[in-house]
Amino acid sequence: MSVDWAALVPYLPDLARGFAVTVALTFGGAACALFMAIGLVLATSAGGPAIRRSVRIYTEIILGLPILVLLYLIYFVLPQLGLRIGEVAAGILTLTLYYAPYMAEAIRGAIASVPAGQVDAARMIGLNPVQIFIRILLPQTLGLLIPPLTGILIGLAKDTAILSVISVHELAYATKRVVSRTYTPFEVWALVAGLYWLALSALEVLMRRLEGRVTRFRASGASA
């Protein structure tokens, strides 16, 4: 089998644009999912029984659905109900709704590691749930949250490739177009696989360094 890497050169800008869209979808979806996850955690801890039950039902539904099914429901079913969403918006909404419960579970697990006495003391001095989260829970749980959050972010980045089925022009979509034009599937997919690997490895290294920075106080406390 002959390998023709030169055939890819004219299409590198197309792949670069697709990669840029993938990065934007990853960070956009992650930011929206994290914001929603915090809302889910606050609703569970401070909301009434009806709100907590609604959050639990939503979480169970999402955890039982493949992300592709959720994408089809948002992009193909909602228009039949009168709600039309563009491809990129549908993609980000899918990533947000799908990954928010996973992030919420990670946040709840990290929060559970904080001694309950600290939260009780914060309540006794009049702090509301938002203040307790920002001042007491967040500084202590951030270091514990980063490792599971890293795995969730990597999964989210990989799942951006699914959005190619609704013609979002991300990296997987661009790859299929280049393959159809060059008839060099091995070269194109090998290049793209390496690009995904490098990008996700860089994300993992970045998150590890962030974890090291936010947990420096533990090392200083242990040495003291």
PyMOL commands that place a pseudoatom at each C-alpha (Angstrom):
pseudoatom trace, name=CA, resn=MET, resi=1, chain=A, elem=C, hetatm=0, pos=[0.000, 0.000, 0.000]
pseudoatom trace, name=CA, resn=SER, resi=2, chain=A, elem=C, hetatm=0, pos=[1.428, 3.350, -1.058]
pseudoatom trace, name=CA, resn=VAL, resi=3, chain=A, elem=C, hetatm=0, pos=[1.008, 6.330, 1.240]
pseudoatom trace, name=CA, resn=ASP, resi=4, chain=A, elem=C, hetatm=0, pos=[0.485, 9.740, -0.327]
pseudoatom trace, name=CA, resn=TRP, resi=5, chain=A, elem=C, hetatm=0, pos=[0.827, 12.419, 2.347]
pseudoatom trace, name=CA, resn=ALA, resi=6, chain=A, elem=C, hetatm=0, pos=[1.309, 15.128, -0.281]
pseudoatom trace, name=CA, resn=ALA, resi=7, chain=A, elem=C, hetatm=0, pos=[-2.325, 14.762, -1.334]
pseudoatom trace, name=CA, resn=LEU, resi=8, chain=A, elem=C, hetatm=0, pos=[-3.368, 16.215, 2.028]
pseudoatom trace, name=CA, resn=VAL, resi=9, chain=A, elem=C, hetatm=0, pos=[-1.454, 19.465, 1.743]
pseudoatom trace, name=CA, resn=PRO, resi=10, chain=A, elem=C, hetatm=0, pos=[-4.144, 21.445, -0.159]
pseudoatom trace, name=CA, resn=TYR, resi=11, chain=A, elem=C, hetatm=0, pos=[-6.748, 20.385, 2.408]
pseudoatom trace, name=CA, resn=LEU, resi=12, chain=A, elem=C, hetatm=0, pos=[-4.837, 21.194, 5.588]
pseudoatom trace, name=CA, resn=PRO, resi=13, chain=A, elem=C, hetatm=0, pos=[-6.665, 24.558, 5.938]
pseudoatom trace, name=CA, resn=ASP, resi=14, chain=A, elem=C, hetatm=0, pos=[-10.006, 22.685, 5.868]
pseudoatom trace, name=CA, resn=LEU, resi=15, chain=A, elem=C, hetatm=0, pos=[-8.815, 20.353, 8.617]
pseudoatom trace, name=CA, resn=ALA, resi=16, chain=A, elem=C, hetatm=0, pos=[-7.479, 23.311, 10.599]
pseudoatom trace, name=CA, resn=ARG, resi=17, chain=A, elem=C, hetatm=0, pos=[-10.868, 25.049, 10.432]
pseudoatom trace, name=CA, resn=GLY, resi=18, chain=A, elem=C, hetatm=0, pos=[-12.575, 21.851, 11.514]
pseudoatom trace, name=CA, resn=PHE, resi=19, chain=A, elem=C, hetatm=0, pos=[-10.162, 21.525, 14.427]
pseudoatom trace, name=CA, resn=ALA, resi=20, chain=A, elem=C, hetatm=0, pos=[-10.861, 25.119, 15.469]
pseudoatom trace, name=CA, resn=VAL, resi=21, chain=A, elem=C, hetatm=0, pos=[-14.593, 24.392, 15.497]
pseudoatom trace, name=CA, resn=THR, resi=22, chain=A, elem=C, hetatm=0, pos=[-13.974, 21.264, 17.581]
pseudoatom trace, name=CA, resn=VAL, resi=23, chain=A, elem=C, hetatm=0, pos=[-11.996, 23.292, 20.132]
pseudoatom trace, name=CA, resn=ALA, resi=24, chain=A, elem=C, hetatm=0, pos=[-14.744, 25.930, 20.273]
pseudoatom trace, name=CA, resn=LEU, resi=25, chain=A, elem=C, hetatm=0, pos=[-17.433, 23.276, 20.728]
pseudoatom trace, name=CA, resn=THR, resi=26, chain=A, elem=C, hetatm=0, pos=[-15.407, 21.585, 23.458]
pseudoatom trace, name=CA, resn=PHE, resi=27, chain=A, elem=C, hetatm=0, pos=[-14.874, 24.706, 25.524]
pseudoatom trace, name=CA, resn=GLY, resi=28, chain=A, elem=C, hetatm=0, pos=[-18.329, 26.106, 24.808]
pseudoatom trace, name=CA, resn=GLY, resi=29, chain=A, elem=C, hetatm=0, pos=[-20.061, 22.857, 25.702]
pseudoatom trace, name=CA, resn=ALA, resi=30, chain=A, elem=C, hetatm=0, pos=[-17.865, 22.359, 28.775]
pseudoatom trace, name=CA, resn=ALA, resi=31, chain=A, elem=C, hetatm=0, pos=[-18.528, 25.884, 30.071]
pseudoatom trace, name=CA, resn=CYS, resi=32, chain=A, elem=C, hetatm=0, pos=[-22.285, 25.570, 29.598]
pseudoatom trace, name=CA, resn=ALA, resi=33, chain=A, elem=C, hetatm=0, pos=[-22.348, 22.072, 31.123]
pseudoatom trace, name=CA, resn=LEU, resi=34, chain=A, elem=C, hetatm=0, pos=[-20.324, 23.209, 34.142]
pseudoatom trace, name=CA, resn=PHE, resi=35, chain=A, elem=C, hetatm=0, pos=[-22.618, 26.187, 34.693]
pseudoatom trace, name=CA, resn=MET, resi=36, chain=A, elem=C, hetatm=0, pos=[-25.665, 23.933, 34.493]
pseudoatom trace, name=CA, resn=ALA, resi=37, chain=A, elem=C, hetatm=0, pos=[-24.029, 21.341, 36.752]
pseudoatom trace, name=CA, resn=ILE, resi=38, chain=A, elem=C, hetatm=0, pos=[-23.495, 23.956, 39.465]
pseudoatom trace, name=CA, resn=GLY, resi=39, chain=A, elem=C, hetatm=0, pos=[-27.157, 24.879, 39.113]
pseudoatom trace, name=CA, resn=LEU, resi=40, chain=A, elem=C, hetatm=0, pos=[-28.155, 21.235, 39.499]
pseudoatom trace, name=CA, resn=VAL, resi=41, chain=A, elem=C, hetatm=0, pos=[-26.052, 20.885, 42.633]
pseudoatom trace, name=CA, resn=LEU, resi=42, chain=A, elem=C, hetatm=0, pos=[-27.501, 24.045, 44.162]
pseudoatom trace, name=CA, resn=ALA, resi=43, chain=A, elem=C, hetatm=0, pos=[-31.034, 22.980, 43.236]
pseudoatom trace, name=CA, resn=THR, resi=44, chain=A, elem=C, hetatm=0, pos=[-30.499, 19.614, 44.871]
pseudoatom trace, name=CA, resn=SER, resi=45, chain=A, elem=C, hetatm=0, pos=[-29.053, 21.053, 48.063]
pseudoatom trace, name=CA, resn=ALA, resi=46, chain=A, elem=C, hetatm=0, pos=[-31.280, 24.115, 48.467]
pseudoatom trace, name=CA, resn=GLY, resi=47, chain=A, elem=C, hetatm=0, pos=[-34.417, 23.328, 46.483]
pseudoatom trace, name=CA, resn=GLY, resi=48, chain=A, elem=C, hetatm=0, pos=[-37.653, 21.856, 47.711]
pseudoatom trace, name=CA, resn=PRO, resi=49, chain=A, elem=C, hetatm=0, pos=[-38.744, 18.237, 47.316]
pseudoatom trace, name=CA, resn=ALA, resi=50, chain=A, elem=C, hetatm=0, pos=[-40.330, 18.878, 43.905]
pseudoatom trace, name=CA, resn=ILE, resi=51, chain=A, elem=C, hetatm=0, pos=[-37.133, 20.471, 42.568]
pseudoatom trace, name=CA, resn=ARG, resi=52, chain=A, elem=C, hetatm=0, pos=[-34.923, 17.703, 43.936]
pseudoatom trace, name=CA, resn=ARG, resi=53, chain=A, elem=C, hetatm=0, pos=[-37.236, 15.086, 42.426]
pseudoatom trace, name=CA, resn=SER, resi=54, chain=A, elem=C, hetatm=0, pos=[-37.155, 16.851, 39.048]
pseudoatom trace, name=CA, resn=VAL, resi=55, chain=A, elem=C, hetatm=0, pos=[-33.347, 16.981, 39.089]
pseudoatom trace, name=CA, resn=ARG, resi=56, chain=A, elem=C, hetatm=0, pos=[-33.164, 13.291, 39.985]
pseudoatom trace, name=CA, resn=ILE, resi=57, chain=A, elem=C, hetatm=0, pos=[-35.554, 12.322, 37.173]
pseudoatom trace, name=CA, resn=TYR, resi=58, chain=A, elem=C, hetatm=0, pos=[-33.624, 14.438, 34.663]
pseudoatom trace, name=CA, resn=THR, resi=59, chain=A, elem=C, hetatm=0, pos=[-30.331, 12.907, 35.771]
pseudoatom trace, name=CA, resn=GLU, resi=60, chain=A, elem=C, hetatm=0, pos=[-31.650, 9.366, 35.499]
pseudoatom trace, name=CA, resn=ILE, resi=61, chain=A, elem=C, hetatm=0, pos=[-33.042, 10.022, 32.018]
pseudoatom trace, name=CA, resn=ILE, resi=62, chain=A, elem=C, hetatm=0, pos=[-29.779, 11.506, 30.733]
pseudoatom trace, name=CA, resn=LEU, resi=63, chain=A, elem=C, hetatm=0, pos=[-27.626, 8.775, 32.271]
pseudoatom trace, name=CA, resn=GLY, resi=64, chain=A, elem=C, hetatm=0, pos=[-29.765, 6.205, 30.484]
pseudoatom trace, name=CA, resn=LEU, resi=65, chain=A, elem=C, hetatm=0, pos=[-29.577, 7.818, 27.028]
pseudoatom trace, name=CA, resn=PRO, resi=66, chain=A, elem=C, hetatm=0, pos=[-26.808, 7.518, 24.416]
pseudoatom trace, name=CA, resn=ILE, resi=67, chain=A, elem=C, hetatm=0, pos=[-25.648, 10.953, 23.399]
pseudoatom trace, name=CA, resn=LEU, resi=68, chain=A, elem=C, hetatm=0, pos=[-26.518, 10.258, 19.761]
pseudoatom trace, name=CA, resn=VAL, resi=69, chain=A, elem=C, hetatm=0, pos=[-30.166, 9.644, 20.689]
pseudoatom trace, name=CA, resn=LEU, resi=70, chain=A, elem=C, hetatm=0, pos=[-30.236, 12.907, 22.638]
pseudoatom trace, name=CA, resn=LEU, resi=71, chain=A, elem=C, hetatm=0, pos=[-28.763, 14.725, 19.640]
pseudoatom trace, name=CA, resn=TYR, resi=72, chain=A, elem=C, hetatm=0, pos=[-31.444, 13.312, 17.337]
pseudoatom trace, name=CA, resn=LEU, resi=73, chain=A, elem=C, hetatm=0, pos=[-34.182, 14.285, 19.791]
pseudoatom trace, name=CA, resn=ILE, resi=74, chain=A, elem=C, hetatm=0, pos=[-32.937, 17.866, 19.944]
pseudoatom trace, name=CA, resn=TYR, resi=75, chain=A, elem=C, hetatm=0, pos=[-32.187, 18.351, 16.261]
pseudoatom trace, name=CA, resn=PHE, resi=76, chain=A, elem=C, hetatm=0, pos=[-34.912, 16.308, 14.557]
pseudoatom trace, name=CA, resn=VAL, resi=77, chain=A, elem=C, hetatm=0, pos=[-37.771, 16.011, 17.064]
pseudoatom trace, name=CA, resn=LEU, resi=78, chain=A, elem=C, hetatm=0, pos=[-37.896, 19.519, 18.549]
pseudoatom trace, name=CA, resn=PRO, resi=79, chain=A, elem=C, hetatm=0, pos=[-38.558, 21.126, 15.118]
pseudoatom trace, name=CA, resn=GLN, resi=80, chain=A, elem=C, hetatm=0, pos=[-41.674, 18.969, 14.832]
pseudoatom trace, name=CA, resn=LEU, resi=81, chain=A, elem=C, hetatm=0, pos=[-42.824, 20.579, 18.090]
pseudoatom trace, name=CA, resn=GLY, resi=82, chain=A, elem=C, hetatm=0, pos=[-42.232, 24.065, 16.692]
pseudoatom trace, name=CA, resn=LEU, resi=83, chain=A, elem=C, hetatm=0, pos=[-38.748, 24.678, 18.117]
pseudoatom trace, name=CA, resn=ARG, resi=84, chain=A, elem=C, hetatm=0, pos=[-36.077, 24.927, 15.432]
pseudoatom trace, name=CA, resn=ILE, resi=85, chain=A, elem=C, hetatm=0, pos=[-32.416, 24.989, 16.479]
pseudoatom trace, name=CA, resn=GLY, resi=86, chain=A, elem=C, hetatm=0, pos=[-29.365, 25.488, 14.278]
pseudoatom trace, name=CA, resn=GLU, resi=87, chain=A, elem=C, hetatm=0, pos=[-26.704, 22.833, 13.953]
pseudoatom trace, name=CA, resn=VAL, resi=88, chain=A, elem=C, hetatm=0, pos=[-24.111, 24.444, 16.223]
pseudoatom trace, name=CA, resn=ALA, resi=89, chain=A, elem=C, hetatm=0, pos=[-26.685, 25.453, 18.844]
pseudoatom trace, name=CA, resn=ALA, resi=90, chain=A, elem=C, hetatm=0, pos=[-28.129, 21.936, 18.814]
pseudoatom trace, name=CA, resn=GLY, resi=91, chain=A, elem=C, hetatm=0, pos=[-24.641, 20.516, 19.246]
pseudoatom trace, name=CA, resn=ILE, resi=92, chain=A, elem=C, hetatm=0, pos=[-23.762, 22.713, 22.206]
pseudoatom trace, name=CA, resn=LEU, resi=93, chain=A, elem=C, hetatm=0, pos=[-27.183, 22.096, 23.786]
pseudoatom trace, name=CA, resn=THR, resi=94, chain=A, elem=C, hetatm=0, pos=[-26.673, 18.345, 23.424]
pseudoatom trace, name=CA, resn=LEU, resi=95, chain=A, elem=C, hetatm=0, pos=[-23.228, 18.455, 25.016]
pseudoatom trace, name=CA, resn=THR, resi=96, chain=A, elem=C, hetatm=0, pos=[-24.564, 20.661, 27.811]
pseudoatom trace, name=CA, resn=LEU, resi=97, chain=A, elem=C, hetatm=0, pos=[-27.591, 18.538, 28.669]
pseudoatom trace, name=CA, resn=TYR, resi=98, chain=A, elem=C, hetatm=0, pos=[-25.657, 15.291, 28.395]
pseudoatom trace, name=CA, resn=TYR, resi=99, chain=A, elem=C, hetatm=0, pos=[-22.572, 16.182, 30.415]
pseudoatom trace, name=CA, resn=ALA, resi=100, chain=A, elem=C, hetatm=0, pos=[-24.097, 18.461, 33.071]
pseudoatom trace, name=CA, resn=PRO, resi=101, chain=A, elem=C, hetatm=0, pos=[-25.346, 15.521, 35.205]
pseudoatom trace, name=CA, resn=TYR, resi=102, chain=A, elem=C, hetatm=0, pos=[-21.921, 13.855, 35.051]
pseudoatom trace, name=CA, resn=MET, resi=103, chain=A, elem=C, hetatm=0, pos=[-20.259, 17.073, 36.175]
pseudoatom trace, name=CA, resn=ALA, resi=104, chain=A, elem=C, hetatm=0, pos=[-22.886, 17.526, 38.883]
pseudoatom trace, name=CA, resn=GLU, resi=105, chain=A, elem=C, hetatm=0, pos=[-22.145, 14.049, 40.243]
pseudoatom trace, name=CA, resn=ALA, resi=106, chain=A, elem=C, hetatm=0, pos=[-18.435, 14.859, 40.290]
pseudoatom trace, name=CA, resn=ILE, resi=107, chain=A, elem=C, hetatm=0, pos=[-19.108, 18.126, 42.120]
pseudoatom trace, name=CA, resn=ARG, resi=108, chain=A, elem=C, hetatm=0, pos=[-21.344, 16.404, 44.663]
pseudoatom trace, name=CA, resn=GLY, resi=109, chain=A, elem=C, hetatm=0, pos=[-18.688, 13.775, 45.288]
pseudoatom trace, name=CA, resn=ALA, resi=110, chain=A, elem=C, hetatm=0, pos=[-16.042, 16.435, 45.876]
pseudoatom trace, name=CA, resn=ILE, resi=111, chain=A, elem=C, hetatm=0, pos=[-18.334, 18.418, 48.156]
pseudoatom trace, name=CA, resn=ALA, resi=112, chain=A, elem=C, hetatm=0, pos=[-19.087, 15.305, 50.192]
pseudoatom trace, name=CA, resn=SER, resi=113, chain=A, elem=C, hetatm=0, pos=[-15.391, 15.157, 51.113]
pseudoatom trace, name=CA, resn=VAL, resi=114, chain=A, elem=C, hetatm=0, pos=[-15.648, 18.414, 53.077]
pseudoatom trace, name=CA, resn=PRO, resi=115, chain=A, elem=C, hetatm=0, pos=[-16.353, 17.844, 56.793]
pseudoatom trace, name=CA, resn=ALA, resi=116, chain=A, elem=C, hetatm=0, pos=[-20.034, 18.499, 57.509]
pseudoatom trace, name=CA, resn=GLY, resi=117, chain=A, elem=C, hetatm=0, pos=[-19.113, 20.536, 60.571]
pseudoatom trace, name=CA, resn=GLN, resi=118, chain=A, elem=C, hetatm=0, pos=[-17.707, 23.312, 58.402]
pseudoatom trace, name=CA, resn=VAL, resi=119, chain=A, elem=C, hetatm=0, pos=[-20.939, 23.610, 56.450]
pseudoatom trace, name=CA, resn=ASP, resi=120, chain=A, elem=C, hetatm=0, pos=[-23.002, 23.566, 59.657]
pseudoatom trace, name=CA, resn=ALA, resi=121, chain=A, elem=C, hetatm=0, pos=[-20.842, 26.304, 61.129]
pseudoatom trace, name=CA, resn=ALA, resi=122, chain=A, elem=C, hetatm=0, pos=[-21.273, 28.409, 57.973]
pseudoatom trace, name=CA, resn=ARG, resi=123, chain=A, elem=C, hetatm=0, pos=[-25.037, 28.039, 58.201]
pseudoatom trace, name=CA, resn=MET, resi=124, chain=A, elem=C, hetatm=0, pos=[-24.998, 29.034, 61.868]
pseudoatom trace, name=CA, resn=ILE, resi=125, chain=A, elem=C, hetatm=0, pos=[-23.306, 32.335, 61.057]
pseudoatom trace, name=CA, resn=GLY, resi=126, chain=A, elem=C, hetatm=0, pos=[-25.932, 33.085, 58.418]
pseudoatom trace, name=CA, resn=LEU, resi=127, chain=A, elem=C, hetatm=0, pos=[-24.309, 32.187, 55.107]
pseudoatom trace, name=CA, resn=ASN, resi=128, chain=A, elem=C, hetatm=0, pos=[-26.733, 31.233, 52.343]
pseudoatom trace, name=CA, resn=PRO, resi=129, chain=A, elem=C, hetatm=0, pos=[-26.144, 28.174, 50.104]
pseudoatom trace, name=CA, resn=VAL, resi=130, chain=A, elem=C, hetatm=0, pos=[-24.430, 30.218, 47.389]
pseudoatom trace, name=CA, resn=GLN, resi=131, chain=A, elem=C, hetatm=0, pos=[-22.055, 31.823, 49.892]
pseudoatom trace, name=CA, resn=ILE, resi=132, chain=A, elem=C, hetatm=0, pos=[-21.316, 28.438, 51.472]
pseudoatom trace, name=CA, resn=PHE, resi=133, chain=A, elem=C, hetatm=0, pos=[-20.456, 27.022, 48.072]
pseudoatom trace, name=CA, resn=ILE, resi=134, chain=A, elem=C, hetatm=0, pos=[-18.194, 29.908, 47.060]
pseudoatom trace, name=CA, resn=ARG, resi=135, chain=A, elem=C, hetatm=0, pos=[-16.433, 30.516, 50.389]
pseudoatom trace, name=CA, resn=ILE, resi=136, chain=A, elem=C, hetatm=0, pos=[-16.322, 27.085, 52.026]
pseudoatom trace, name=CA, resn=LEU, resi=137, chain=A, elem=C, hetatm=0, pos=[-16.840, 24.299, 49.555]
pseudoatom trace, name=CA, resn=LEU, resi=138, chain=A, elem=C, hetatm=0, pos=[-15.234, 25.539, 46.339]
pseudoatom trace, name=CA, resn=PRO, resi=139, chain=A, elem=C, hetatm=0, pos=[-11.708, 26.211, 47.667]
pseudoatom trace, name=CA, resn=GLN, resi=140, chain=A, elem=C, hetatm=0, pos=[-11.490, 22.780, 49.309]
pseudoatom trace, name=CA, resn=THR, resi=141, chain=A, elem=C, hetatm=0, pos=[-13.193, 20.691, 46.642]
pseudoatom trace, name=CA, resn=LEU, resi=142, chain=A, elem=C, hetatm=0, pos=[-11.573, 22.158, 43.529]
pseudoatom trace, name=CA, resn=GLY, resi=143, chain=A, elem=C, hetatm=0, pos=[-8.493, 19.976, 43.796]
pseudoatom trace, name=CA, resn=LEU, resi=144, chain=A, elem=C, hetatm=0, pos=[-10.628, 16.865, 44.293]
pseudoatom trace, name=CA, resn=LEU, resi=145, chain=A, elem=C, hetatm=0, pos=[-12.871, 17.846, 41.400]
pseudoatom trace, name=CA, resn=ILE, resi=146, chain=A, elem=C, hetatm=0, pos=[-10.195, 18.309, 38.744]
pseudoatom trace, name=CA, resn=PRO, resi=147, chain=A, elem=C, hetatm=0, pos=[-9.269, 14.608, 38.198]
pseudoatom trace, name=CA, resn=PRO, resi=148, chain=A, elem=C, hetatm=0, pos=[-12.830, 13.389, 37.446]
pseudoatom trace, name=CA, resn=LEU, resi=149, chain=A, elem=C, hetatm=0, pos=[-13.539, 16.608, 35.570]
pseudoatom trace, name=CA, resn=THR, resi=150, chain=A, elem=C, hetatm=0, pos=[-10.541, 15.912, 33.340]
pseudoatom trace, name=CA, resn=GLY, resi=151, chain=A, elem=C, hetatm=0, pos=[-12.002, 12.577, 32.279]
pseudoatom trace, name=CA, resn=ILE, resi=152, chain=A, elem=C, hetatm=0, pos=[-15.384, 14.202, 31.625]
pseudoatom trace, name=CA, resn=LEU, resi=153, chain=A, elem=C, hetatm=0, pos=[-13.816, 16.945, 29.502]
pseudoatom trace, name=CA, resn=ILE, resi=154, chain=A, elem=C, hetatm=0, pos=[-11.898, 14.395, 27.446]
pseudoatom trace, name=CA, resn=GLY, resi=155, chain=A, elem=C, hetatm=0, pos=[-15.109, 12.455, 26.863]
pseudoatom trace, name=CA, resn=LEU, resi=156, chain=A, elem=C, hetatm=0, pos=[-16.908, 15.643, 25.855]
pseudoatom trace, name=CA, resn=ALA, resi=157, chain=A, elem=C, hetatm=0, pos=[-14.142, 16.545, 23.408]
pseudoatom trace, name=CA, resn=LYS, resi=158, chain=A, elem=C, hetatm=0, pos=[-14.363, 13.111, 21.812]
pseudoatom trace, name=CA, resn=ASP, resi=159, chain=A, elem=C, hetatm=0, pos=[-18.140, 13.326, 21.529]
pseudoatom trace, name=CA, resn=THR, resi=160, chain=A, elem=C, hetatm=0, pos=[-17.921, 16.509, 19.458]
pseudoatom trace, name=CA, resn=ALA, resi=161, chain=A, elem=C, hetatm=0, pos=[-17.223, 14.130, 16.557]
pseudoatom trace, name=CA, resn=ILE, resi=162, chain=A, elem=C, hetatm=0, pos=[-20.807, 12.871, 16.836]
pseudoatom trace, name=CA, resn=LEU, resi=163, chain=A, elem=C, hetatm=0, pos=[-22.039, 16.306, 15.818]
pseudoatom trace, name=CA, resn=SER, resi=164, chain=A, elem=C, hetatm=0, pos=[-20.832, 15.609, 12.282]
pseudoatom trace, name=CA, resn=VAL, resi=165, chain=A, elem=C, hetatm=0, pos=[-24.045, 13.622, 11.727]
pseudoatom trace, name=CA, resn=ILE, resi=166, chain=A, elem=C, hetatm=0, pos=[-26.022, 16.881, 11.768]
pseudoatom trace, name=CA, resn=SER, resi=167, chain=A, elem=C, hetatm=0, pos=[-23.459, 18.634, 9.545]
pseudoatom trace, name=CA, resn=VAL, resi=168, chain=A, elem=C, hetatm=0, pos=[-21.654, 20.639, 12.199]
pseudoatom trace, name=CA, resn=HIS, resi=169, chain=A, elem=C, hetatm=0, pos=[-18.390, 21.524, 10.454]
pseudoatom trace, name=CA, resn=GLU, resi=170, chain=A, elem=C, hetatm=0, pos=[-16.065, 20.199, 13.141]
pseudoatom trace, name=CA, resn=LEU, resi=171, chain=A, elem=C, hetatm=0, pos=[-12.978, 18.044, 12.647]
pseudoatom trace, name=CA, resn=ALA, resi=172, chain=A, elem=C, hetatm=0, pos=[-14.726, 14.724, 11.948]
pseudoatom trace, name=CA, resn=TYR, resi=173, chain=A, elem=C, hetatm=0, pos=[-17.008, 16.379, 9.389]
pseudoatom trace, name=CA, resn=ALA, resi=174, chain=A, elem=C, hetatm=0, pos=[-14.044, 18.071, 7.695]
pseudoatom trace, name=CA, resn=THR, resi=175, chain=A, elem=C, hetatm=0, pos=[-12.176, 14.757, 7.703]
pseudoatom trace, name=CA, resn=LYS, resi=176, chain=A, elem=C, hetatm=0, pos=[-14.957, 12.937, 5.872]
pseudoatom trace, name=CA, resn=ARG, resi=177, chain=A, elem=C, hetatm=0, pos=[-15.090, 15.699, 3.263]
pseudoatom trace, name=CA, resn=VAL, resi=178, chain=A, elem=C, hetatm=0, pos=[-11.335, 15.536, 2.690]
pseudoatom trace, name=CA, resn=VAL, resi=179, chain=A, elem=C, hetatm=0, pos=[-11.475, 11.740, 2.372]
pseudoatom trace, name=CA, resn=SER, resi=180, chain=A, elem=C, hetatm=0, pos=[-14.240, 12.020, -0.247]
pseudoatom trace, name=CA, resn=ARG, resi=181, chain=A, elem=C, hetatm=0, pos=[-12.094, 14.408, -2.274]
pseudoatom trace, name=CA, resn=THR, resi=182, chain=A, elem=C, hetatm=0, pos=[-8.651, 12.799, -1.968]
pseudoatom trace, name=CA, resn=TYR, resi=183, chain=A, elem=C, hetatm=0, pos=[-9.569, 9.090, -1.734]
pseudoatom trace, name=CA, resn=THR, resi=184, chain=A, elem=C, hetatm=0, pos=[-6.822, 8.715, 0.862]
pseudoatom trace, name=CA, resn=PRO, resi=185, chain=A, elem=C, hetatm=0, pos=[-8.683, 7.495, 3.960]
pseudoatom trace, name=CA, resn=PHE, resi=186, chain=A, elem=C, hetatm=0, pos=[-5.599, 6.046, 5.658]
pseudoatom trace, name=CA, resn=GLU, resi=187, chain=A, elem=C, hetatm=0, pos=[-3.550, 9.231, 5.435]
pseudoatom trace, name=CA, resn=VAL, resi=188, chain=A, elem=C, hetatm=0, pos=[-6.398, 11.536, 6.432]
pseudoatom trace, name=CA, resn=TRP, resi=189, chain=A, elem=C, hetatm=0, pos=[-7.687, 9.507, 9.364]
pseudoatom trace, name=CA, resn=ALA, resi=190, chain=A, elem=C, hetatm=0, pos=[-4.159, 8.772, 10.604]
pseudoatom trace, name=CA, resn=LEU, resi=191, chain=A, elem=C, hetatm=0, pos=[-3.390, 12.487, 10.617]
pseudoatom trace, name=CA, resn=VAL, resi=192, chain=A, elem=C, hetatm=0, pos=[-6.652, 13.329, 12.368]
pseudoatom trace, name=CA, resn=ALA, resi=193, chain=A, elem=C, hetatm=0, pos=[-6.195, 10.554, 14.936]
pseudoatom trace, name=CA, resn=GLY, resi=194, chain=A, elem=C, hetatm=0, pos=[-2.779, 11.968, 15.780]
pseudoatom trace, name=CA, resn=LEU, resi=195, chain=A, elem=C, hetatm=0, pos=[-4.264, 15.451, 16.043]
pseudoatom trace, name=CA, resn=TYR, resi=196, chain=A, elem=C, hetatm=0, pos=[-6.977, 14.271, 18.441]
pseudoatom trace, name=CA, resn=TRP, resi=197, chain=A, elem=C, hetatm=0, pos=[-4.366, 12.436, 20.524]
pseudoatom trace, name=CA, resn=LEU, resi=198, chain=A, elem=C, hetatm=0, pos=[-2.079, 15.459, 20.755]
pseudoatom trace, name=CA, resn=ALA, resi=199, chain=A, elem=C, hetatm=0, pos=[-4.920, 17.821, 21.646]
pseudoatom trace, name=CA, resn=LEU, resi=200, chain=A, elem=C, hetatm=0, pos=[-6.382, 15.557, 24.328]
pseudoatom trace, name=CA, resn=SER, resi=201, chain=A, elem=C, hetatm=0, pos=[-2.940, 14.815, 25.759]
pseudoatom trace, name=CA, resn=ALA, resi=202, chain=A, elem=C, hetatm=0, pos=[-2.285, 18.553, 25.996]
pseudoatom trace, name=CA, resn=LEU, resi=203, chain=A, elem=C, hetatm=0, pos=[-5.636, 18.996, 27.764]
pseudoatom trace, name=CA, resn=GLU, resi=204, chain=A, elem=C, hetatm=0, pos=[-4.722, 16.271, 30.258]
pseudoatom trace, name=CA, resn=VAL, resi=205, chain=A, elem=C, hetatm=0, pos=[-1.331, 17.841, 30.982]
pseudoatom trace, name=CA, resn=LEU, resi=206, chain=A, elem=C, hetatm=0, pos=[-2.954, 21.258, 31.411]
pseudoatom trace, name=CA, resn=MET, resi=207, chain=A, elem=C, hetatm=0, pos=[-5.494, 19.887, 33.890]
pseudoatom trace, name=CA, resn=ARG, resi=208, chain=A, elem=C, hetatm=0, pos=[-2.770, 18.080, 35.852]
pseudoatom trace, name=CA, resn=ARG, resi=209, chain=A, elem=C, hetatm=0, pos=[-0.808, 21.297, 36.168]
pseudoatom trace, name=CA, resn=LEU, resi=210, chain=A, elem=C, hetatm=0, pos=[-3.958, 23.108, 37.257]
pseudoatom trace, name=CA, resn=GLU, resi=211, chain=A, elem=C, hetatm=0, pos=[-4.557, 20.415, 39.861]
pseudoatom trace, name=CA, resn=GLY, resi=212, chain=A, elem=C, hetatm=0, pos=[-1.000, 20.857, 41.113]
pseudoatom trace, name=CA, resn=ARG, resi=213, chain=A, elem=C, hetatm=0, pos=[-1.484, 24.602, 41.485]
pseudoatom trace, name=CA, resn=VAL, resi=214, chain=A, elem=C, hetatm=0, pos=[-4.766, 24.420, 43.371]
pseudoatom trace, name=CA, resn=THR, resi=215, chain=A, elem=C, hetatm=0, pos=[-3.514, 21.701, 45.719]
pseudoatom trace, name=CA, resn=ARG, resi=216, chain=A, elem=C, hetatm=0, pos=[-0.216, 23.350, 46.686]
pseudoatom trace, name=CA, resn=PHE, resi=217, chain=A, elem=C, hetatm=0, pos=[-1.700, 24.304, 50.045]
pseudoatom trace, name=CA, resn=ARG, resi=218, chain=A, elem=C, hetatm=0, pos=[-1.902, 20.582, 50.957]
pseudoatom trace, name=CA, resn=ALA, resi=219, chain=A, elem=C, hetatm=0, pos=[1.813, 20.091, 50.351]
pseudoatom trace, name=CA, resn=SER, resi=220, chain=A, elem=C, hetatm=0, pos=[2.681, 23.219, 52.334]
pseudoatom trace, name=CA, resn=GLY, resi=221, chain=A, elem=C, hetatm=0, pos=[0.405, 22.117, 55.162]
pseudoatom trace, name=CA, resn=ALA, resi=222, chain=A, elem=C, hetatm=0, pos=[1.936, 18.644, 55.236]
pseudoatom trace, name=CA, resn=SER, resi=223, chain=A, elem=C, hetatm=0, pos=[5.480, 20.035, 55.281]
pseudoatom trace, name=CA, resn=ALA, resi=224, chain=A, elem=C, hetatm=0, pos=[4.586, 22.370, 58.105]
for i in range(1, 224): cmd.bond("trace and resi %d" % i, "trace and resi %d" % (i + 1))
show_as sticks, trace
zoom trace
